[in-house]
Amino acid sequence: MNDLQNMRLTRRRRGGNVMRKFSFLIVLIFLAVGGILAWFVHSIAAVDPSNKTTKMFVIKQGEGVREIASHLKEDGLIREPVAFFLLVKQQGLDGKIQAGEFYLSPSMNMSGVLTALQTGTFDARLTIPEGKRAEEIADLLEEKLPNSYQPSWRQRLITNEGYLFPDTYSFAKDATIDTIITDMRGNFDKKYASIPHTNKSNLSQSELVTIASLVEREALYPEDRPLVASVIFNRLGIDMGLQLDATVQYALGYQPSEKSWWKKHLSLDDLKLDSPYNTYQTTGLPPTPISNPGIEALTAVLEAPDTDYLYYVSDSSGHNHYAKTLAQHNANIEKYGVH
């Protein structure tokens, strides 16, 4: 074999090696792409297609896609946070995911989860505890319904003070204040109708709700509610000022230093506040309810026992101690260390 033939043979061998290496590289690329595709398909599938139960998922204002993906993974609602992030970026949905509360299920695939987080069709759940005033409810609505809340809602709620029944509600994210008040007042009407009107059936609805709103703020424990109501009735019966701290707190309003609508420690100057709600300066009931009472407070007013109590004072644990005379009341103040 001459040199020319050797050179041609060497070239053919080298060309064959290159082709084999290139073919091997192509196979590796296809395997890698196939592996990534298989991973992605698996990652965006439902975590548990057979589990149809739903759970609340909350997105807070300002949360980014990575943080949302991490929380979805922690709650067992998606398989892979990275796949969620990539899908959001690929579909250009960064600015379309809404803050709020959503009901999601492990049976939803990742596309379904993303659709739910964009559309905002799920309700926002709002729990209103007993004894909250209208402004506190306005604060809760502003937090839970940031996309629909309007500053004008606050005055509308104040107008319905006492009748915004404390309960857990589900409101559409685009709910109007008319819908919200209708739901709350409708709930109040239903619960009010269910109460047996016994001992104090001569009370008007306005009087009953106003007294119940006082009881709700003045009695921390259930056993104190009927007794506080009895003191209120006894004082009203002899045209004696109610002298209730809660009414002054209501009149004073929001306290920025305490970040509360109810000032904790009232001063002597506070008790001199010129307001129709200051029951240290006026007799009778305040002009309107001062909070939104629950069914237990309403019932306690109707079932208030006949007592001779005119005074009570709270101890450090919030339990009330009652007295028939000012001398007994002063002794209770001394005994329980209230100053």
Rosetta blueprint (number, residue, H / E / L):
1 M L
2 N L
3 D H
4 L H
5 Q H
6 N H
7 M H
8 R H
9 L H
10 T H
11 R H
12 R H
13 R H
14 R H
15 G H
16 G H
17 N H
18 V H
19 M H
20 R H
21 K H
22 F H
23 S H
24 F H
25 L H
26 I H
27 V H
28 L H
29 I H
30 F H
31 L H
32 A H
33 V H
34 G H
35 G H
36 I H
37 L H
38 A H
39 W H
40 F H
41 V H
42 H H
43 S H
44 I H
45 A L
46 A L
47 V L
48 D L
49 P L
50 S L
51 N L
52 K L
53 T L
54 T L
55 K E
56 M E
57 F E
58 V E
59 I E
60 K L
61 Q L
62 G L
63 E L
64 G L
65 V H
66 R H
67 E H
68 I H
69 A H
70 S H
71 H H
72 L H
73 K H
74 E H
75 D L
76 G L
77 L L
78 I L
79 R L
80 E L
81 P H
82 V H
83 A H
84 F H
85 F H
86 L H
87 L H
88 V H
89 K H
90 Q H
91 Q H
92 G L
93 L L
94 D H
95 G H
96 K H
97 I L
98 Q L
99 A L
100 G E
101 E E
102 F E
103 Y E
104 L E
105 S L
106 P L
107 S L
108 M L
109 N L
110 M H
111 S H
112 G H
113 V H
114 L H
115 T H
116 A H
117 L H
118 Q H
119 T H
120 G L
121 T L
122 F L
123 D L
124 A E
125 R E
126 L E
127 T E
128 I L
129 P L
130 E L
131 G L
132 K L
133 R L
134 A H
135 E H
136 E H
137 I H
138 A H
139 D H
140 L H
141 L H
142 E H
143 E H
144 K H
145 L L
146 P L
147 N L
148 S L
149 Y L
150 Q L
151 P L
152 S L
153 W H
154 R H
155 Q H
156 R H
157 L H
158 I H
159 T H
160 N L
161 E L
162 G L
163 Y L
164 L L
165 F L
166 P L
167 D L
168 T E
169 Y E
170 S E
171 F E
172 A L
173 K L
174 D L
175 A L
176 T L
177 I H
178 D H
179 T H
180 I H
181 I H
182 T H
183 D H
184 M H
185 R H
186 G H
187 N H
188 F H
189 D H
190 K H
191 K H
192 Y H
193 A H
194 S L
195 I L
196 P L
197 H L
198 T L
199 N L
200 K L
201 S L
202 N L
203 L L
204 S L
205 Q H
206 S H
207 E H
208 L H
209 V H
210 T H
211 I H
212 A H
213 S H
214 L H
215 V H
216 E H
217 R H
218 E H
219 A L
220 L L
221 Y L
222 P H
223 E H
224 D H
225 R H
226 P H
227 L H
228 V H
229 A H
230 S H
231 V H
232 I H
233 F H
234 N H
235 R H
236 L H
237 G H
238 I L
239 D L
240 M L
241 G L
242 L L
243 Q L
244 L L
245 D H
246 A H
247 T H
248 V H
249 Q H
250 Y H
251 A H
252 L H
253 G L
254 Y L
255 Q E
256 P L
257 S L
258 E L
259 K L
260 S E
261 W L
262 W L
263 K L
264 K L
265 H L
266 L L
267 S L
268 L H
269 D H
270 D H
271 L H
272 K L
273 L L
274 D L
275 S L
276 P L
277 Y L
278 N L
279 T L
280 Y L
281 Q L
282 T L
283 T L
284 G L
285 L L
286 P L
287 P L
288 T L
289 P L
290 I L
291 S L
292 N L
293 P L
294 G L
295 I H
296 E H
297 A H
298 L H
299 T H
300 A H
301 V H
302 L H
303 E L
304 A L
305 P L
306 D L
307 T L
308 D L
309 Y L
310 L L
311 Y E
312 Y E
313 V E
314 S E
315 D L
316 S L
317 S L
318 G L
319 H L
320 N E
321 H E
322 Y E
323 A E
324 K L
325 T L
326 L H
327 A H
328 Q H
329 H H
330 N H
331 A H
332 N H
333 I H
334 E H
335 K H
336 Y L
337 G L
338 V L
339 H L
